[in-house]
Amino acid sequence: MNSLICLQFERQLFSMQDGKVDGTTICTRLLGAAYLYPHVVPNPFSLSVALRANDEFIVVANSALWDVVTPEDAVEEIYEIGNPVVAAKHLQDLAQVCSPVTVI
């Protein structure tokens, strides 16, 4: 079913189509979507973590990955992969196997 709902938020009109802002994304906080401003803002959740001397890498991901993969499993899956692009693709594939409708 293709549903279209027009909403007014802070005096700005925008549409929700199939549960997506302007028919594009379900996210209301999104980097790289300036064309959807002011309905989608680049204001992500952030968390500061102190790195330790023995930390070798960090995994930066959205909640779609963390909903289906634990941090421990993510590290275990990519620890031996030396290429960060290949590691990111591997985690994306893993998350999509666990939840095929997930956008990573």
Secondary structure, DSSP 8 states (H G I E B T S, - for coil): ---EEEEEETTEEEEEETTEETTTBS-SB-TT-GGGTTTSBS----------TT--------HHHHTTS-HHHHHHHHTT---HHHHHHHHHHHHHHH-TT---
